[in-house]
Amino acid sequence: MTTAVAIIDGHGNVLDIYSKRDMTRGEIIRRILGFGHPVVVACDVSTVPRSVEKLAVKLGCVVHSPDEPLGLNEKRELVKEFY
């Protein structure tokens, strides 16, 4: 499975966007903590995956999920200026 992570500061500035196949939770946590202590962990689906819940607990964050899952075109639109 491919995991994608975007790190955004409190002012909405994108600090990092990356994705990788078969990324471990430890890799994700180290990458995130390299930018500071997170406040929110979010996902792109309305039903929060267990892996996202576990990540949020490990980091001491709240979880945010959309009311409706984001479609592929919507996700591409959100990040197009960064690629």
N, C-alpha and C positions, 0 to 999 in steps of 0.2 A: 504494500500500500504506500502511496505517496502522501507525505505530510507536508503541508505548506504553513508557513508562519510569517505573519507581518507584525513588526514591532512599531508601535506608534506612541509618541510621547503625549503628555497631557494637553499640548497645544494642537494636536492633530497632525504633527509632522511625522512623516514616515521615516523611521530610522533604519529599518532593515526589512527586506522581503526575501525569503528563500524557500526552497522546497527540495525534498530529497526522498528517495524511496527507502523504506525500511529504517527510518530514523528511530532510535531508541528514545524513551522518555528522558533518560539522562542527557542525551545529546541536546534535546529540545530545551531542557532546563538550563544547561550550561550556556547555551546560546542566548537565551532570554536574560539570564542573570548577568551576562556580560554588558547589558545595557542598563542595569539597575533593577530595582525591585518592582515587579509588576503589580497592578491593582486589579485588572480585569483579564480574564481569559474568555475569548469568544469563539464561536464556531459558526459555520455557514448553514447549519441545518436546525430545524425547529426542535427536534428531539436530540438533546445533548448526548453525544456518545460517552460511554463509560470512560474511555481513555481521556477525554477532555475533562470530565469530572475529577478523575484521579490527578491530572496535571494541576488543576485549580487547587485541589486540597494540598498537594505538595508545595505549591507556591503561596498558599494562604490568600488566594484571590476569590472574588466572586465570579460567577459564570454568566455570560450573556449569550443568548441565542435569538435568532430572528423569529417572528411569528410564522413566517413561511420560509421554507428552504430556498436558498439563493440558487438560481439556475446558472449554468455555465456561462452564458452570454453576460449575465449580470456581474458575475465574478470577474470576467475578462474586462468589462467596462470599468470596474472599480480600480483595477491595477494597470490599465493600459499605459498610463503616463510614466510608469516606472520600468517598463520593459521596452 
